[in-house]
Amino acid sequence: MHRKILVAVDGSVYSSNTIRYLGRLFEDLDDIFFHLLCTVPSTASDAGREWLEDQELLNVLDAESRQRFSKAKRHMNEMVLQFSRRGMDPHQISTEVKLARMGVTDDILSAAQKGLYDALVIGRRGLTKLEGMIMGSTSTNILEKCHDVPIWIVDGQVNSRKFLVPVDGSFETLKAVDHLAFILKDNPYAEITLFHSTAMFSQRQTPALEECAELFGREWCALHLVGSDNHFHGPEQLLLDSGFPAARLHRLETSKGLYASRQIVRQALIDGFGTIVMGRRGSEIKKGVFGSVSGKVVAMIEDVAIWLVG
């Protein structure tokens, strides 16, 4: 099955880091497709702008906004060239430069949902710093509003193809691993470590069997979500069932540290992981971006990508 990834770009160095990350991770793979989207803010009146074509909007823009739009198109060509250097075939890459209608964040989210993409990718300098046309406060808004499309955040330059997946036995963890298994199917580069911390304030979760049964089937859940090591075994089995090789799949358990979020970031730094993959619970979402474990990890990471599912 083909995988479709929406990549929000803005021509900044942080977008270049995103393209570099994706190109390295999926180098020479021909069954994954990327749509590069640049949404350019404009000064046109809000009234009725969502109904106008780009050319109509351009006609009412000031000179600065038109220049910004032209610059975005030039940057888009550079992004495509970066992908091509990583062995991506032109048919795997599509592009779109458009003027914002509902606002940059809402336009990106609308595109992600309507296009039935498997993930939305954004680059950033830092969630507390405004940077460029897109990346800055928009990253925070996307995290707050987007819960039905997995979000990949790329922070800085990421070189490692090693994945760290915190597991706690929850349904949300299983959904995150299911997403990872789908995306990394037949990937010859990736290496995955399932990580569990028994540190204080870290809790093992009881799988929501009814929810799991709806997604994975009752028979599968009865076989793989029981036993004292179900927090490891369930995710392992999902990856193995997808064809991911056992030789590149590892377990890691630790009792160090006090807080799960800090231990996750620490482990990623110590062992040179390039990507952290986490599930998000509904209760976490209600706490806001920085009130949850996943949100705290997002706030602390540097030169690491994080995939948030849920």
C-alpha positions in Angstrom: 0.0 0.0 0.0 1.3 3.4 -0.9 2.0 5.9 1.8 1.1 9.6 1.4 2.9 12.3 3.5 2.0 16.0 3.6 5.0 18.2 4.2 4.5 21.8 5.3 7.4 23.9 4.0 8.2 27.6 4.1 11.7 27.9 2.4 13.5 28.3 5.8 16.5 26.3 6.9 14.1 24.4 9.1 12.1 23.2 6.1 15.4 22.2 4.5 16.2 20.1 7.6 12.8 18.4 7.2 13.5 17.5 3.6 16.9 16.2 4.5 15.4 14.1 7.3 12.7 12.6 5.0 15.1 12.1 2.1 17.6 10.2 4.3 15.0 8.1 6.0 13.2 7.0 2.8 16.2 7.1 0.4 15.6 5.1 -2.8 12.2 3.8 -1.6 9.7 4.1 -4.4 6.3 3.4 -2.7 6.1 6.6 -0.5 4.8 9.9 -1.9 5.3 13.4 -0.6 3.1 16.5 -1.2 5.0 19.7 -0.4 2.7 22.4 0.7 3.6 26.1 1.2 0.8 28.2 2.6 1.7 31.9 2.2 0.1 34.4 4.5 -1.3 37.5 2.8 -2.8 40.9 3.6 -6.0 40.5 1.6 -9.3 41.1 3.3 -10.7 38.1 5.1 -14.2 38.6 3.6 -14.9 35.9 1.1 -11.2 35.1 0.5 -11.8 31.3 1.0 -13.9 31.4 -2.2 -11.3 33.1 -4.4 -8.8 31.5 -6.7 -5.1 32.2 -6.1 -4.9 34.4 -9.2 -7.9 36.5 -7.9 -6.2 36.8 -4.5 -2.9 37.8 -6.1 -4.7 40.6 -8.0 -5.7 42.3 -4.7 -2.5 41.7 -2.8 0.0 44.4 -2.0 3.5 44.3 -3.5 5.1 42.7 -0.4 2.7 39.8 -0.4 3.2 39.2 -4.1 6.9 39.2 -3.6 6.5 36.7 -0.7 4.4 34.4 -3.0 7.0 34.5 -5.8 9.8 33.8 -3.3 7.9 30.8 -1.9 7.6 29.3 -5.4 11.4 29.6 -5.9 12.0 28.0 -2.6 9.7 25.1 -3.5 11.8 24.3 -6.5 14.8 24.1 -4.2 13.0 21.7 -1.9 12.2 19.4 -4.9 15.9 19.4 -5.9 16.9 18.4 -2.4 14.5 15.4 -2.6 15.8 14.4 -6.0 19.4 14.3 -4.7 18.2 11.6 -2.2 17.1 9.3 -5.0 13.4 10.4 -5.0 11.8 10.0 -8.4 9.9 13.0 -9.7 6.6 11.1 -9.7 6.9 10.7 -5.9 6.9 14.4 -5.3 4.0 16.9 -5.8 4.0 20.5 -4.9 1.6 23.3 -4.0 2.2 27.0 -3.2 -1.0 28.7 -2.2 -2.2 31.8 -0.5 -3.7 31.4 3.0 -7.5 31.6 3.1 -8.6 30.5 6.6 -5.2 31.2 8.1 -1.9 29.2 7.7 -2.6 26.7 10.5 -6.2 26.0 9.5 -5.3 25.7 5.8 -2.5 23.2 6.6 -4.9 21.1 8.8 -7.6 21.2 6.2 -5.2 19.9 3.5 -4.0 17.1 5.8 -7.6 16.0 6.5 -9.1 16.3 3.1 -6.1 14.7 1.4 -6.3 11.6 3.6 -2.6 11.8 4.3 -0.9 9.2 6.5 1.1 11.9 8.3 1.7 15.7 8.4 5.3 16.8 8.7 6.5 20.2 10.0 9.9 21.5 10.8 10.7 23.9 13.6 13.3 25.9 15.4 11.5 25.9 18.7 7.9 26.0 19.7 8.4 29.2 21.7 10.1 31.1 18.9 8.5 32.7 15.8 10.4 31.8 12.7 9.7 32.4 9.0 6.3 32.3 7.3 5.0 29.0 8.9 7.1 27.5 11.6 6.8 29.0 15.0 3.5 29.6 16.8 1.9 27.6 13.9 3.6 24.5 15.2 2.0 24.9 18.5 -1.4 25.5 17.0 -1.1 22.4 14.8 -0.3 20.3 17.9 -3.3 21.7 19.7 -5.8 21.2 16.9 -4.7 18.1 15.0 -5.6 14.8 16.6 -6.7 12.7 13.7 -3.6 12.8 11.5 -0.2 11.7 12.9 2.2 14.7 13.2 5.9 14.4 12.6 8.0 17.3 14.0 11.6 17.7 12.9 13.8 19.7 15.1 17.2 20.7 13.8 19.4 18.3 11.8 18.6 14.7 12.4 21.1 12.1 11.1 20.2 8.9 12.9 17.8 6.4 11.5 17.3 4.8 14.9 13.8 5.0 16.4 12.9 5.1 20.1 9.4 4.1 21.0 8.2 4.5 24.6 5.8 1.8 25.5 3.5 1.5 28.5 0.8 -1.1 27.5 -1.8 1.5 26.5 -4.0 1.5 23.5 -2.4 4.8 22.4 1.0 3.2 22.3 -0.3 0.3 20.2 -1.8 2.8 17.7 1.5 4.7 17.5 3.4 1.4 16.8 0.8 0.4 14.3 1.4 3.7 12.4 5.2 3.2 12.7 4.9 -0.4 11.3 2.9 0.9 8.3 5.3 3.7 7.5 8.5 1.6 7.9 7.3 -1.4 6.0 10.1 -2.6 3.8 12.4 0.2 5.0 16.0 -1.2 5.0 17.5 1.5 7.1 15.4 1.9 10.2 16.2 0.3 13.6 13.6 0.3 16.4 14.0 0.2 20.2 10.9 -0.3 22.4 11.6 1.6 25.6 9.9 1.3 29.0 10.9 3.3 32.1 9.8 2.0 35.5 10.9 5.2 37.1 8.8 7.0 39.7 5.8 8.7 38.2 5.9 6.3 35.2 2.9 4.0 35.1 2.1 0.8 33.3 -1.3 1.0 31.6 -3.9 -1.7 31.2 -4.8 -2.2 27.5 -8.3 -1.1 26.5 -9.2 -4.5 25.2 -12.4 -3.5 23.5 -10.7 -0.7 21.6 -7.8 -2.9 20.7 -10.2 -5.6 19.5 -11.9 -3.2 17.1 -8.6 -2.2 15.6 -6.6 -5.5 15.7 -9.2 -8.2 16.2 -10.1 -10.2 19.4 -8.0 -13.2 18.5 -4.8 -11.1 18.0 -5.4 -9.2 21.3 -6.1 -12.4 23.3 -2.8 -13.8 22.0 -0.5 -10.8 22.3 -1.9 -8.4 25.0 -1.6 -10.8 28.0 1.2 -11.6 30.3 3.6 -9.5 32.4 5.5 -8.3 29.3 2.5 -7.3 27.2 3.8 -3.7 27.1 6.7 -5.0 25.0 5.2 -8.0 23.4 2.1 -6.3 21.8 4.1 -3.6 20.0 6.8 -6.2 19.0 4.2 -8.4 17.4 2.7 -5.5 15.4 6.1 -4.7 13.9 6.9 -8.4 13.2 3.5 -8.9 11.6 4.2 -6.0 9.2 7.4 -7.7 8.1 9.9 -5.6 10.2 13.0 -7.8 10.8 13.5 -9.0 14.3 17.3 -8.3 14.0 16.6 -4.6 14.0 14.0 -4.6 16.8 15.2 -4.3 20.4 13.9 -3.9 24.0 15.2 -1.5 26.6 14.0 -1.1 30.1 15.3 1.2 32.8 14.5 2.4 36.3 16.5 5.6 36.2 15.2 9.1 36.5 12.1 10.6 38.1 9.9 11.7 35.2 9.0 9.8 32.1 9.4 12.7 29.7 12.9 13.6 30.9 14.0 9.9 30.8 12.7 9.6 27.2 14.7 12.6 26.0 17.7 11.5 28.0 17.7 8.1 26.4 17.4 9.5 23.0 20.4 11.7 23.6 22.6 9.0 25.2 22.0 6.4 22.5 21.8 8.6 19.5 18.2 8.1 18.5 17.0 10.2 15.6 13.2 9.8 16.0 10.9 9.3 19.0 7.4 7.8 18.4 4.6 8.4 20.9 0.9 8.0 21.2 -1.3 10.8 22.6 -4.3 10.2 24.9 -7.5 12.2 24.9 -6.8 13.1 28.5 -3.3 14.4 27.5 -4.7 16.5 24.7 -7.1 18.2 27.2 -4.0 19.2 29.3 -2.7 21.3 26.4 0.5 21.0 24.4 2.9 21.3 27.3 0.8 19.6 30.1 1.3 16.0 28.8 4.2 13.6 28.7 4.4 13.8 24.9 4.1 17.6 25.0 6.9 17.9 27.5 9.1 15.7 25.3 8.3 17.9 22.3 9.4 20.9 24.4 12.7 19.4 25.4 14.0 17.7 22.2 16.8 19.1 20.1 18.1 17.7 16.8 15.5 14.9 17.1 12.3 14.2 15.3 9.1 13.2 17.1 6.1 11.4 15.7 2.8 12.0 17.6 -0.1 9.7 16.9 -3.6 10.4 18.3 
